[in-house]
Amino acid sequence: MAGGRGAGHGHPAGPAAVPTPPGGGHRKRRVPRSALLIAAVAAVSALVGGGTAALVTDAAEKPDAATTTTTVVGATSSKTGGVAAVAAAVSPSIVEISATSGSGQSTGSGVIITSGGEIITNNHVISGADTIKVTFSDGSKKSATVVGTDRGKDLALIKVSGASGLRPAALGDSSGVRVGDQVVAIGSPEGLTGTVTSGIVSALDRDVTVSTDESQGQQAPGGGRGQWPFEFGGGQYNGDVGSSTTTYKAIQTDASLNPGNSGGALINMKGQIIGINSAMYSSASDQSSSSAGSIGLGFSIPINTVKADLDNLRAGGSDSNA
């Protein structure tokens, strides 16, 4: 996507007449260095002023790289900027995950982190699965296997079989996230692949408690019964988390999240992943209720937590609940 260029066309007043020196000769008028510098800066400003609504750059990453270099620059204001620019740039890096086990099928989301097919998601999306299918933004599907899981952080790393040339997402720095920052969420709520919502960061460092029990069952398309139970602020939401739980610090957002968004991306306006969406509260357990659906209370695992856990996940992960 290319942004427009533009600069004003001003015409400075002409220089005052310079007296002719004795002898009839003409002196060359010297332009001060400061004037030349100002002119140079003005020329550069004219080029930059129009801006690039969304400049996307890709670079190949090492197989074990924790971050990648896809970035959206200046995704603000114009028709091709803001949320639209972020969505266009990052959507190809977000997938839908369908996990099938003996107890049924669940649907969640995932984030591509390497061109060779490594995908980050929540552990509860793929926990106990016998088969895992991944649907890409272009509608193509591939099988995937689990590389490693960490129940204590509700994270999992899966890898698509026979994949190459995928577009990895850029992993940002969640330590720089501030309350009030605008964010975009992309995932597959209710199995609706590639759904984009937006909002702000509502709070930081929220203690969220989720189940580590594989038998919980969650994220099933169709709402209600498939919601992932969690505890927050002394309250219990979407059901009983059970006796086997883990607690982590989360980013709170009012971007609309629904069952199936788990494992998807929370993204800043530079197109960088700042969190993995993991828990969301719906005001009714029965989808037929008029009050069912997102109420703007969602939580994401900070991306710095994910990056710190990548080596562990690539090595097979752990079942620690710590």
C-alpha positions in Angstrom: 0.0 0.0 0.0 1.5 3.3 -0.9 0.8 6.6 0.6 0.4 9.9 -1.2 3.1 12.6 -1.5 2.4 16.2 -1.2 4.0 19.6 -0.4 3.0 23.2 -0.5 4.3 25.3 -3.4 5.3 28.7 -1.9 7.2 31.4 -3.8 9.5 33.6 -1.6 9.9 37.2 -2.4 12.7 38.0 -4.8 16.0 39.3 -3.4 16.7 43.0 -3.0 18.8 44.6 -5.7 22.6 44.4 -5.0 24.6 47.6 -5.9 27.1 47.2 -8.7 30.6 47.2 -7.3 33.1 49.7 -8.7 34.6 48.6 -12.0 31.3 47.4 -13.4 31.8 43.8 -12.3 29.2 41.7 -10.6 29.6 39.9 -7.3 28.2 36.4 -6.8 25.6 36.4 -4.0 26.6 33.8 -1.4 23.8 31.8 0.2 24.4 31.2 3.9 24.9 27.5 5.0 21.9 27.8 7.3 19.7 28.7 4.4 20.9 25.6 2.5 20.2 23.4 5.5 16.7 24.8 5.8 16.1 24.1 2.1 17.3 20.6 2.5 15.1 19.9 5.5 12.1 21.4 3.7 12.7 19.0 0.7 12.9 16.0 3.0 9.7 17.2 4.9 7.9 17.5 1.6 8.6 13.8 0.9 7.7 12.6 4.4 4.8 14.9 4.9 2.4 13.0 2.7 3.4 9.9 4.6 2.8 6.2 3.9 -0.5 5.1 5.2 0.7 1.5 5.8 4.1 0.4 4.7 4.6 -3.4 5.1 8.0 -4.8 5.1 8.9 -8.5 5.3 12.1 -10.2 6.0 13.0 -13.9 6.3 13.5 -15.0 9.9 15.7 -17.7 11.4 13.8 -20.9 12.2 14.3 -20.3 15.9 13.8 -16.6 15.9 11.6 -15.2 18.7 10.5 -12.2 16.7 10.0 -11.2 13.1 10.2 -8.0 11.2 6.8 -7.5 9.5 5.8 -4.0 10.5 3.0 -1.5 9.7 4.4 2.0 9.8 2.2 5.1 10.4 -1.1 3.2 10.3 -3.2 6.3 11.1 -5.8 8.6 9.7 -6.5 8.1 6.0 -8.9 5.7 4.3 -6.1 3.2 3.9 -4.7 3.8 7.4 -5.7 3.0 11.0 -7.6 -0.2 11.7 -8.0 -1.0 8.0 -4.2 -0.9 7.5 -3.5 -3.1 10.5 -6.1 -5.6 9.4 -4.8 -5.8 5.9 -1.3 -6.3 7.0 -1.8 -8.7 9.9 -4.8 -10.8 8.8 -2.6 -13.2 6.6 -0.7 -14.1 9.8 -3.8 -15.1 11.7 -5.3 -18.6 11.4 -8.4 -20.5 12.6 -7.6 -23.7 14.5 -10.0 -26.6 14.6 -9.1 -29.2 17.3 -10.9 -32.6 17.4 -10.9 -35.0 20.3 -13.0 -37.8 21.6 -15.2 -35.3 23.4 -16.0 -33.2 20.4 -14.5 -30.3 18.4 -13.4 -26.9 19.5 -12.5 -23.8 17.4 -9.9 -21.2 18.2 -7.3 -19.0 16.6 -3.6 -18.8 16.2 -0.7 -16.5 15.2 1.9 -17.5 12.6 5.4 -16.7 14.0 7.7 -18.3 11.4 7.4 -18.7 7.6 7.9 -22.5 8.1 4.6 -22.9 9.9 5.1 -22.3 13.7 1.9 -21.0 15.2 1.3 -19.7 18.7 -2.1 -20.3 20.3 -3.6 -21.0 23.8 -3.1 -24.4 25.4 -6.8 -24.6 26.0 -7.6 -24.4 22.3 -5.7 -27.6 21.4 -5.6 -29.4 24.8 -6.4 -33.1 24.4 -6.8 -32.9 20.7 -6.3 -36.0 18.5 -6.3 -34.0 15.2 -5.6 -30.3 14.5 -6.6 -28.5 11.3 -5.5 -25.0 10.5 -7.4 -22.7 8.1 -5.4 -19.8 6.6 -6.8 -16.4 5.6 -6.9 -17.4 1.9 -9.2 -20.4 2.9 -6.6 -23.1 2.4 -6.3 -25.8 5.1 -3.4 -27.9 6.5 -2.9 -30.3 9.3 -0.8 -29.4 12.3 0.9 -31.1 15.2 1.7 -30.0 18.7 5.3 -29.0 19.3 5.0 -28.0 22.9 2.5 -26.8 25.6 2.7 -24.8 28.8 -0.4 -25.2 30.9 0.9 -22.8 33.5 0.9 -20.0 31.0 -2.0 -21.3 28.8 0.2 -21.3 25.8 0.9 -23.9 23.0 3.1 -24.0 19.9 1.9 -26.0 17.0 3.4 -26.5 13.6 1.8 -26.9 10.2 2.9 -29.9 8.1 4.7 -29.1 4.8 4.4 -25.3 5.1 6.7 -22.7 3.6 6.6 -19.1 2.7 3.9 -18.2 5.3 3.7 -14.6 6.4 4.8 -14.4 10.1 3.5 -11.7 12.4 5.7 -9.2 14.1 6.0 -9.8 17.8 6.0 -6.4 19.6 7.0 -5.3 23.1 4.2 -5.5 25.6 6.2 -3.6 28.3 5.5 -0.4 26.3 1.7 -0.9 26.3 -0.2 1.8 28.0 -3.8 2.1 29.2 -5.8 3.8 26.6 -3.7 2.6 23.6 -5.8 1.7 20.6 -5.7 -2.0 19.7 -7.1 -4.4 17.0 -8.1 -8.0 17.7 -8.2 -10.6 14.9 -9.5 -14.2 15.3 -12.3 -16.6 14.5 -15.2 -15.9 17.0 -17.9 -18.5 16.6 -15.9 -19.9 13.7 -16.1 -16.7 11.7 -12.5 -16.7 10.3 -10.6 -13.5 10.1 -13.0 -11.3 12.1 -11.5 -7.9 13.0 -12.6 -5.8 16.0 -11.0 -2.8 17.7 -10.9 -1.0 21.0 -8.4 0.2 23.6 -6.3 -1.3 26.4 -8.5 -1.0 29.4 -6.1 -2.1 32.1 -2.8 -3.9 32.7 -1.5 -6.7 34.9 -4.9 -8.2 35.6 -4.7 -11.5 37.5 -6.7 -14.0 35.4 -7.2 -17.6 36.5 -8.1 -20.3 34.0 -8.4 -24.1 34.1 -5.6 -26.5 33.2 -8.0 -29.4 33.0 -8.1 -31.0 29.5 -11.7 -32.2 30.1 -13.1 -28.6 30.5 -14.0 -28.3 26.8 -14.3 -24.9 25.3 -14.5 -22.6 22.2 -17.1 -24.7 20.4 -18.8 -22.8 17.6 -22.3 -21.9 18.5 -21.5 -20.0 21.7 -22.9 -20.8 25.2 -21.6 -24.2 26.2 -18.2 -23.7 24.5 -17.1 -20.6 26.5 -13.8 -20.9 28.3 -14.4 -20.4 32.1 -12.1 -18.1 34.0 -11.8 -16.2 37.2 -11.0 -12.5 37.6 -11.3 -10.0 40.4 -12.8 -12.5 42.8 -15.5 -13.4 40.3 -16.1 -16.6 38.3 -17.2 -16.3 34.7 -18.5 -18.7 32.0 -18.6 -21.6 34.4 -16.5 -23.4 37.0 -12.7 -23.4 36.3 -12.4 -26.6 38.4 -9.7 -27.4 40.9 -6.7 -27.5 38.5 -6.0 -23.8 37.6 -3.2 -21.4 36.7 -3.1 -17.6 37.1 -1.3 -15.1 34.9 -1.0 -11.4 34.4 -3.1 -10.2 31.5 -3.8 -7.2 29.3 -7.5 -6.2 29.6 -9.2 -4.8 26.5 -12.6 -3.7 25.5 -12.1 -4.9 21.9 -14.9 -7.4 21.2 -13.9 -11.0 21.8 -16.1 -14.0 21.7 -15.6 -17.8 21.9 -13.2 -18.7 19.1 -11.0 -15.6 19.6 -8.8 -17.5 22.0 -5.3 -17.9 20.6 -5.8 -15.0 18.2 -3.9 -11.7 18.2 -4.2 -8.4 20.1 -2.3 -5.9 17.9 -1.1 -2.3 18.3 -1.4 0.3 15.6 2.1 -0.4 14.3 0.9 -3.9 13.3 2.8 -5.6 16.1 1.3 -8.4 18.2 1.2 -7.3 21.8 -0.9 -10.1 23.2 -2.5 -13.5 22.6 -6.3 -13.3 23.4 -7.1 -15.9 26.0 -10.3 -15.1 28.0 -13.5 -13.2 27.4 -16.7 -12.7 29.4 -20.1 -13.1 27.9 -23.0 -11.8 29.9 -25.2 -14.9 29.3 -24.4 -18.6 29.1 -27.3 -19.3 26.8 -26.6 -18.0 23.2 -30.4 -17.6 22.7 -30.5 -14.9 25.3 -30.7 -11.3 24.0 -27.8 -10.4 26.3 -25.4 -13.0 25.0 -22.2 -11.9 23.4 -19.2 -9.8 24.2 -19.6 -7.0 26.7 -16.1 -5.6 26.2 -14.3 -7.6 28.9 -11.5 -9.5 27.4 -8.0 -10.5 28.4 -4.8 -11.2 26.5 -1.5 -12.9 27.5 1.3 -10.2 27.1 3.5 -11.0 24.1 6.6 -10.7 26.2 5.4 -13.7 28.2 5.1 -15.6 25.0 8.5 -14.6 23.7 10.1 -15.6 27.0 8.4 -19.0 26.7 9.2 -19.8 23.1 12.4 -21.8 23.8 10.5 -23.9 26.3 7.7 -24.5 23.9 10.1 -25.5 21.0 11.7 -28.0 23.4 8.3 -29.6 24.1 7.1 -27.3 26.8 6.2 -28.3 30.4 3.1 -29.2 32.3 4.0 -26.9 35.2 1.2 -25.0 36.7 3.5 -22.4 38.2 
